[in-house]
Amino acid sequence: MSNQEMPLWEVFIRSRQGLDHKHVGSLHAADATMAIENARDVYTRRQEGVSIWVVESKHITASDPADSDPLFEPARDKAYRHPTFYEMPEGIKNI
Amino acid sequence: MNNLFDYTLRIADNALILGHRLSELCGHGPVLEQDIAMTNIALDLVGQARTLYQYAAEVQNAGKTEDDIAYLRDVYDFKNLLLVEQPNGDFADTVVRQFFFSAFQLPFYEKLVHSKDDILRGVAEKAVKELAYHLRWSSEWLIRLGDGTAESHQRAQKAVDNLWTYSGEALIADDLDNWAFTEGIGVDLESIKTTFDKTINDVLAEATLVKPTANYMQKGGKQGRHTEYLGYILAEMQFMQRAYPNMAW
């Protein structure tokens, strides 16, 4: 089967209610229905999830690794953007 | 031997033999995704068979275990349908065999959840969701193959034609089926015929496949008379216990 008949899909699984979908891998499928079923068979065999998203890989636009300096380097020396300069009241959890 | 033991084996043997057939494809599927899908179905079926064999051993009360029943019986002692022992063939053959079986097994278990027998009812309740997925998987693949390319259509039609005469045995009731139904333990096979026929008709139509017209159905598996294939299946499946009696791992 050629890749044209069975394009690549990216699979996202939500492991529990309330959490977000996380990318878990990819697979080949002819259409969205088959992609969901294949994802069920390949990625949820061990109770990994309660919800599946699939998206055809060609619809994902990725940043260019060659652009990583202009994109990400400027954030490196701006520590003040991290919320680490506040005094936390005692007893506050989950921060 | 008692009727409950025989009836339990009849249900369990279908699951084990088809599960074994599908397990032969592990690592040999047409694509990775379907290789895993078929292995998942095999595991579901073998899991059902295990619980039923444990129960059969208990009912038999002869000091035997699930393994004795699975690995130390000969061809004539197996009571599975002829359908489930048919070869894997090409992917269309595997899909059609699964479809014919699941089209029967799902409504059968949906009725079995009303059994007066606690264990059979429990197995059925747990398995119904698995079977619903098996039927969905095999139906969708049959539709894709039948309504796909010229070659996939031709191969799917050939598989339907070749396996057709094995599709009806499950619904032919014998004395044991009638006993089980009368006792409130088993399923009235007549009562699931409408559902079975509708599934077959609807899916074949959507798959643009022609339903064969032959009315003659092969039978005998439920009584222990099998095609030549079962002997080869047992030879492979039972090899370890036959060659190394009582081995454990």
Chai-1 contact restraints between the chains, C-beta under 6 A:
chainA,res_idxA,chainB,res_idxB,connection_type,confidence,min_distance_angstrom,max_distance_angstrom,comment,restraint_id
A,L27,B,E33,contact,1.0,0.0,6.0,A-B,restraint_1
A,N38,B,E33,contact,1.0,0.0,6.0,A-B,restraint_2
A,D41,B,I36,contact,1.0,0.0,6.0,A-B,restraint_3
A,D41,B,A37,contact,1.0,0.0,6.0,A-B,restraint_4
A,D41,B,N40,contact,1.0,0.0,6.0,A-B,restraint_5
A,V42,B,E33,contact,1.0,0.0,6.0,A-B,restraint_6
A,V42,B,I36,contact,1.0,0.0,6.0,A-B,restraint_7
